[in-house]
Amino acid sequence: MARVLIVGGFLAVIFWVFSIVDVAAQPASRHRGVSKGIWVLIVVLLPVVGGILWFALGRRRRGDTSQETVPLGPDDDAEVLRRMSDAEADARIRKLEEELARLDDEADGADPRS
């Protein structure tokens, strides 16, 4: 029985440390609910329960954009592309190609040592 308690305690400490590191390493945009500092306090003050709360409630997954607003460019917005006529699309492509050619010309004429 003592071995089970020692192993369980050891695993609890490992989980606690992993939870603290995970909270501290995540960018602020990946925290749900409260701020990053509050999550660190929760995980530190409530060792196992805080870690479970962090992974269950506080950590936003990579693909989770439920409360996050992701700015879209006009080429990424399907509604803008549907409203755009073929002539507008062709003019936009032509303008982008001209800008790309201008940037290529500038890069070709640049001094490679600078």
Backbone torsions as a table, in degrees:
resi	resn	phi	psi	omega
1	MET	NA	-37.1	179.8
2	ALA	-65.4	-36.6	178.6
3	ARG	-63.4	-40.7	179.0
4	VAL	-62.7	-42.5	178.8
5	LEU	-66.0	-39.7	179.1
6	ILE	-65.5	-47.0	179.4
7	VAL	-64.7	-42.6	178.7
8	GLY	-62.7	-42.8	177.5
9	GLY	-63.9	-41.3	177.8
10	PHE	-62.1	-44.5	178.4
11	LEU	-65.9	-36.1	178.1
12	ALA	-64.6	-41.2	178.8
13	VAL	-65.7	-42.5	177.9
14	ILE	-61.4	-44.8	178.5
15	PHE	-62.8	-40.3	-179.6
16	TRP	-63.5	-47.8	179.7
17	VAL	-64.3	-42.7	178.3
18	PHE	-60.7	-40.7	179.6
19	SER	-64.4	-42.9	179.1
20	ILE	-61.8	-45.6	-180.0
21	VAL	-64.1	-40.8	-179.0
22	ASP	-65.0	-42.8	177.9
23	VAL	-62.5	-44.7	-176.8
24	ALA	-69.5	-31.5	-175.5
25	ALA	-83.0	-21.6	-177.8
26	GLN	-74.0	139.8	174.9
27	PRO	-66.9	156.2	-176.2
28	ALA	-59.0	-26.7	-179.6
29	SER	-71.1	-14.0	-178.9
30	ARG	-99.0	10.9	178.0
31	HIS	-101.0	132.7	176.7
32	ARG	-104.0	152.5	174.4
33	GLY	84.6	-90.5	-175.8
34	VAL	-110.6	176.5	-176.5
35	SER	-71.9	169.8	-178.1
36	LYS	-61.1	-43.0	-179.9
37	GLY	-61.7	-39.6	178.4
38	ILE	-66.4	-39.9	178.4
39	TRP	-63.9	-38.7	177.3
40	VAL	-61.4	-44.8	178.7
41	LEU	-62.2	-42.1	179.3
42	ILE	-60.4	-46.8	-177.3
43	VAL	-68.9	-36.6	-179.5
44	VAL	-72.0	-43.3	-175.1
45	LEU	-79.3	-26.3	177.8
46	LEU	-119.1	80.1	-167.3
47	PRO	-45.6	-65.9	-176.2
48	VAL	-84.3	-42.5	-179.1
49	VAL	-63.6	-40.4	178.5
50	GLY	-62.4	-40.1	177.0
51	GLY	-64.9	-41.5	178.0
52	ILE	-64.2	-43.5	177.4
53	LEU	-61.2	-40.4	179.9
54	TRP	-60.7	-49.8	-176.9
55	PHE	-73.0	-28.7	-179.1
56	ALA	-84.6	-39.6	-172.4
57	LEU	-116.5	-35.4	-168.2
58	GLY	-91.5	-24.5	-173.6
59	ARG	-91.9	120.7	176.8
60	ARG	-87.1	132.6	-179.7
61	ARG	-73.7	161.9	-178.5
62	ARG	-56.2	-47.1	-175.9
63	GLY	-84.2	-4.2	-176.4
64	ASP	-77.8	109.1	178.7
65	THR	-116.0	26.3	-173.4
66	SER	-61.1	-41.6	-179.4
67	GLN	-114.9	12.9	-176.2
68	GLU	-106.3	134.4	175.4
69	THR	-98.7	122.0	-179.3
70	VAL	-103.7	115.4	180.0
71	PRO	-67.3	135.2	-179.6
72	LEU	-111.1	141.6	171.7
73	GLY	-80.8	165.0	-178.6
74	PRO	-60.9	-29.9	-179.9
75	ASP	-76.7	-15.5	179.6
76	ASP	-95.3	-13.3	-177.0
77	ASP	-92.3	115.2	-176.3
78	ALA	-64.0	-35.0	-179.8
79	GLU	-65.0	-41.1	178.0
80	VAL	-64.2	-42.4	-179.4
81	LEU	-66.3	-34.5	178.3
82	ARG	-67.7	-37.7	-178.4
83	ARG	-75.4	-22.5	-175.7
84	MET	-75.1	129.7	178.5
85	SER	-78.5	168.2	179.1
86	ASP	-62.5	-38.8	-180.0
87	ALA	-64.9	-41.3	178.0
88	GLU	-65.1	-40.8	179.5
89	ALA	-64.0	-43.4	178.9
90	ASP	-63.6	-40.7	179.1
91	ALA	-65.2	-39.0	178.7
92	ARG	-65.3	-43.5	179.0
93	ILE	-62.8	-44.1	179.5
94	ARG	-60.4	-44.4	179.7
95	LYS	-62.7	-43.0	179.1
96	LEU	-66.1	-37.4	177.6
97	GLU	-66.0	-40.0	177.8
98	GLU	-64.3	-41.6	179.0
99	GLU	-65.0	-40.6	177.7
100	LEU	-63.9	-42.5	178.3
101	ALA	-63.5	-40.4	178.1
102	ARG	-62.9	-43.0	178.9
103	LEU	-66.0	-37.3	176.5
104	ASP	-64.1	-42.3	178.6
105	ASP	-63.2	-40.7	178.4
106	GLU	-64.4	-40.3	-179.3
107	ALA	-69.1	-34.8	179.6
108	ASP	-69.1	-33.8	-177.4
109	GLY	-87.2	-4.8	-177.0
110	ALA	-76.3	151.7	177.9
111	ASP	-75.9	119.8	-174.9
112	PRO	-67.9	-17.6	-179.7
113	ARG	-80.6	-13.6	-176.1
114	SER	-96.5	NA	NA
